[in-house]
Amino acid sequence: MRLVQVCNVGQICGGTAACAWTIAKSFPDWEHELLFLSPPTPETRRAFAPLTVKQVDRVDDKVLARFAPHLVILHNTAVRHIGRIEQCPTLQYCHSMGEHAAATLTVACSCWLSQKLPRAVPVLYQPVPRPSAIGPLPLRHLADTLIVGRICTPQRRKWPRDLLDFYAHLAERFPETIWEFVGCPGDFQPDLQVACRHRAEFHPASWDARQLLGRWHALLYHHPTLTESFGRTVSEAMRAGCVPIVDRRGGFVEQVRTDKNGFLCQNINEFAAAISALSQSARWWSMSKAARSTADENFSLRAFRRRFLAMLNQEFSVVSHQFEPSHAFQKQFTLAHSD
């Protein structure tokens, strides 16, 4: 089975490339080609190694001819980047709202996003790996100090100044808590450090930053205006046993069950109550275990592989009048499905 994936942005941190990377990892028995519509960064190339990544301006049958794929996945790809593709089926994987090129199949990364699109489409949750750790992990349930982290791309719109009052309130309420931030813009760090009563630690945005999830007690994400279609980092945190405390909006509602495997919050008091609850070691331990179990069941590579193959089998039969899979495709598909 040969799969081609098309990504818009060549940066693996905070982009759809992370999803493409994990899909490739979910199918080690397939052949993979990664095409980017902007220059891939050195970090992206290293992450995908030993697979090679290529930059193209547009994807059509001429570009795909040298790969002879059985399937092409378009990650949030716009119409202007896609030409005529008739040699194999295409799957448009929508990760956010916007203009999407037509495809043989279209899926959304969450039920919330599916309902926001011009027409409702099937839902396919992203796979996420369990973050690896550097060195021995601390016994978080025995720690005296709660560590609460935030991972976000270093874009100013993801770090609004409203966060200063938000963290100042929480830092006053929980003076012993350590606050860690990944991807915070440099010019915002001094003010955020003051808001956190000088108990903040900052880390640069990087592909390896997820390793911090293994020592954080909680992942806290709040944004007053932006609604996330799906929290990939939330799923990664849950797989690492890091309890999510997030806005009760968007795709988060499908990932987190309040008081079970995390907390969905609507105001500062609910965020504070969540942190207070996790300050109890026994409570954190049980919720960490539940978060890991939920994520392993719903967002693991194994779970994605099973659902993705089932979806392809079902949907290809539905659209058989548009595309007739070749015998070679059917044979390889069956072999992959039995793996």
C-alpha positions in Angstrom: 0.0 0.0 0.0 1.5 3.4 -1.0 0.2 6.5 0.7 1.0 10.1 -0.2 0.2 12.8 2.3 0.0 16.5 1.5 0.7 19.2 4.1 0.4 23.0 3.8 3.1 24.1 6.3 6.6 22.7 6.5 6.8 23.2 10.3 5.9 20.0 12.2 5.3 22.0 15.5 1.7 23.2 15.6 0.8 22.2 12.0 -0.9 19.3 10.2 2.5 17.8 9.6 2.3 16.3 13.1 -0.9 14.4 12.1 0.8 13.2 8.9 3.8 12.0 10.9 1.6 10.0 13.2 -0.4 8.5 10.4 2.8 7.3 8.8 3.8 5.8 12.2 0.4 4.0 12.4 1.2 2.2 9.2 4.8 1.0 9.3 3.9 -1.7 6.7 2.9 0.9 4.1 5.1 2.9 1.8 4.9 6.7 2.5 5.6 9.9 0.6 5.3 13.3 2.2 4.6 16.4 0.1 4.8 19.9 1.5 3.4 23.1 -0.1 6.0 25.2 1.7 9.6 24.6 2.6 10.0 21.8 5.2 12.1 23.0 8.2 15.2 21.0 9.2 13.3 19.9 12.4 10.5 18.5 10.2 13.0 16.6 8.0 14.6 15.1 11.1 11.3 14.1 12.6 10.2 12.3 9.5 13.5 10.5 8.9 14.2 8.0 7.5 11.2 9.0 5.3 12.0 11.8 2.9 9.9 14.9 2.5 9.5 16.9 -0.7 8.3 20.4 -1.5 5.8 20.9 -4.4 3.8 23.9 -5.5 0.7 21.9 -6.6 -0.5 18.3 -6.5 -2.0 16.7 -9.6 -1.7 13.4 -11.6 1.6 14.5 -13.1 3.2 15.0 -9.7 1.8 11.8 -8.4 2.7 9.7 -11.4 6.2 8.9 -10.0 4.8 7.7 -6.7 1.9 5.6 -8.0 -0.1 5.9 -4.8 -3.1 3.9 -3.8 -4.4 6.8 -1.7 -3.7 10.5 -1.2 -4.5 12.3 2.1 -4.9 16.1 1.8 -4.4 17.8 5.1 -6.6 21.0 5.1 -5.6 21.5 1.4 -7.1 24.4 -0.5 -8.5 24.2 -4.0 -5.7 26.4 -5.5 -3.1 23.7 -4.6 -4.9 20.8 -6.2 -5.1 19.9 -9.9 -6.8 16.9 -11.6 -6.3 13.7 -9.7 -7.8 10.7 -11.3 -5.3 7.9 -10.8 -6.3 7.1 -7.1 -8.8 8.2 -4.5 -8.2 11.3 -2.3 -9.1 11.9 1.3 -9.5 15.5 2.5 -8.7 15.5 6.2 -10.2 18.8 7.6 -8.4 20.1 10.7 -10.1 23.5 10.8 -12.6 25.6 9.0 -11.8 27.2 5.7 -11.6 26.4 2.0 -11.0 22.7 1.3 -10.4 21.1 -2.1 -13.0 18.5 -3.1 -12.0 14.9 -2.6 -13.2 11.3 -3.0 -13.7 11.3 0.8 -13.8 14.1 3.3 -13.5 13.7 7.0 -13.2 16.0 10.0 -11.0 15.8 13.0 -13.9 16.3 15.4 -17.7 16.2 15.6 -17.6 19.9 16.4 -15.7 20.7 13.2 -17.9 18.4 11.1 -21.0 20.4 12.2 -19.3 23.7 11.2 -18.4 22.6 7.7 -20.8 23.3 4.8 -22.0 19.7 5.1 -21.5 17.2 7.9 -18.8 14.6 7.2 -17.5 11.5 9.0 -15.3 12.1 12.0 -11.8 10.7 12.3 -9.9 11.5 15.4 -6.1 12.1 15.0 -3.7 9.5 16.3 -1.1 10.7 18.8 1.9 8.8 20.2 2.6 8.4 23.8 5.2 11.1 24.5 8.6 9.7 25.3 10.5 11.0 28.3 14.1 12.2 28.9 15.6 10.3 31.8 13.6 8.9 34.8 10.2 10.4 35.4 9.4 11.9 38.8 6.8 10.3 41.0 4.2 13.0 40.2 1.7 11.6 42.7 4.2 12.0 45.5 5.3 15.5 44.6 4.8 18.3 47.0 4.5 20.9 44.2 2.0 20.9 41.4 3.4 21.6 37.9 0.9 23.0 35.5 2.0 23.5 31.8 0.8 25.1 28.6 2.0 24.1 25.1 1.1 26.4 22.2 2.6 27.6 18.9 4.6 30.9 19.3 2.0 33.0 17.5 0.9 36.2 19.3 -2.8 35.4 18.7 -2.3 32.2 20.7 -0.9 34.3 23.6 -3.4 37.2 24.3 -2.7 39.7 27.0 -5.9 38.5 28.7 -3.8 35.6 30.0 -1.9 37.9 32.3 -4.9 38.5 34.5 -5.9 34.9 34.2 -2.6 33.5 35.5 -2.2 36.3 38.0 -5.4 35.2 39.6 -4.4 31.5 39.6 -0.9 32.3 40.9 -2.3 34.3 43.8 -4.7 31.4 44.6 -2.0 28.8 44.3 1.3 30.4 45.3 3.2 27.1 45.5 2.4 25.9 41.9 5.0 26.0 39.2 3.9 27.2 35.8 5.7 26.1 32.7 5.1 27.4 29.2 6.2 26.1 25.8 6.2 28.4 22.8 5.5 31.7 24.7 6.8 34.6 22.6 9.9 36.2 24.1 8.5 39.7 24.5 5.5 38.3 26.4 7.6 36.3 28.9 8.6 39.1 31.3 5.0 40.1 31.9 3.8 36.5 32.2 6.7 35.8 34.7 5.4 38.7 36.9 1.8 37.5 36.6 3.0 34.0 37.8 4.8 35.6 40.8 8.2 34.6 39.3 7.4 30.9 39.5 7.2 30.4 35.7 9.6 28.5 33.5 9.8 28.9 29.7 10.7 26.4 27.0 11.1 27.0 23.3 8.6 25.5 20.9 10.1 22.3 19.6 9.1 18.8 18.4 10.6 17.4 21.6 8.7 19.7 24.0 6.0 17.1 24.4 8.4 15.1 26.6 7.7 17.6 29.3 4.2 16.2 29.6 5.6 13.2 31.4 6.5 15.3 34.5 3.6 17.9 34.4 0.6 17.1 36.6 -1.8 19.1 34.4 -2.0 20.7 31.0 -3.9 24.0 31.2 -5.2 25.6 28.1 -7.4 28.7 28.0 -8.0 31.2 25.3 -10.8 33.8 25.6 -11.7 33.9 22.0 -10.1 31.1 19.9 -12.0 27.8 19.8 -9.9 24.7 18.9 -11.3 22.1 16.5 -9.4 19.3 18.2 -6.7 19.3 21.0 -3.9 17.2 19.7 -1.7 18.3 22.6 -4.6 17.5 24.9 -4.6 13.9 23.6 -0.8 13.7 23.9 -1.1 15.0 27.5 -3.7 12.4 28.4 -1.6 9.6 26.9 1.3 10.7 29.2 -1.0 10.8 32.2 -1.0 14.6 32.3 -4.5 15.7 33.3 -6.1 18.3 30.9 -7.8 21.4 32.3 -9.3 23.2 29.2 -12.0 25.4 27.9 -15.4 23.9 27.6 -15.5 24.6 23.9 -14.9 23.1 20.5 -13.3 19.6 20.1 -12.2 19.6 23.7 -15.7 18.6 24.8 -15.3 15.3 22.9 -12.0 14.5 24.5 -12.5 15.4 28.1 -15.1 14.3 30.7 -15.1 16.6 33.7 -14.2 15.0 37.0 -13.4 11.7 35.1 -10.3 12.2 33.0 -9.9 16.0 33.1 -11.8 19.3 33.5 -13.8 21.4 31.1 -14.0 24.9 32.4 -16.1 28.0 31.6 -14.7 30.6 34.0 -11.8 31.4 36.2 -13.5 29.9 39.3 -13.9 26.5 37.5 -10.2 26.6 36.4 -9.2 27.3 40.0 -11.4 24.5 41.3 -9.8 22.1 38.9 -6.3 23.0 40.1 -7.4 22.7 43.7 -8.8 19.2 43.0 -5.6 18.0 41.5 -3.6 19.2 44.5 -4.9 16.1 46.2 -2.5 13.3 45.3 -5.1 10.6 45.4 -7.4 12.6 43.1 -4.6 13.4 40.7 -3.6 9.7 40.6 -7.0 8.4 39.7 -7.7 11.1 37.1 -4.2 10.6 35.5 -4.9 6.9 35.2 -8.4 7.6 33.6 -6.9 10.1 31.2 -4.3 7.6 30.0 -6.9 4.9 29.6 -9.3 7.1 27.6 -6.5 8.4 25.3 -5.1 4.9 24.7 -8.5 3.7 23.7 -9.5 6.7 21.5 -6.4 8.4 20.2 -3.6 5.8 20.0 -2.0 4.7 16.8 -3.5 1.3 17.1 -7.0 2.8 17.5 -6.5 5.1 14.5 -5.3 2.3 12.3 -8.4 0.2 13.1 -10.9 3.0 12.6 -9.2 4.3 9.5 -9.1 1.0 7.7 -12.7 0.3 8.6 -13.7 3.8 7.3 -11.9 3.2 4.0 -13.6 -0.2 3.6 -17.0 1.3 4.3 -16.7 4.6 2.3 -15.1 3.0 -0.8 -18.1 0.8 -1.1 -20.4 3.9 -0.8 -18.5 5.8 -3.5 -17.8 2.8 -5.8 -19.6 4.6 -8.6 -16.9 7.3 -8.5 -13.9 5.1 -7.9 -13.3 1.4 -8.5 -10.2 0.2 -6.5 -7.8 -1.9 -8.5 -7.2 -5.5 -7.7 -3.7 -4.7 -6.4 -5.2 -2.1 -4.1 -7.8 -4.5 -2.8 -5.2 -7.2 -2.1 -2.8 -4.9 -0.3 -5.7 -3.3 1.6 -6.8 -6.7 2.9 -3.3 -7.5 4.0 -2.9 -4.2 5.8 -6.2 -4.6 7.5 -5.3 -8.0 8.9 -2.1 -6.7 10.5 
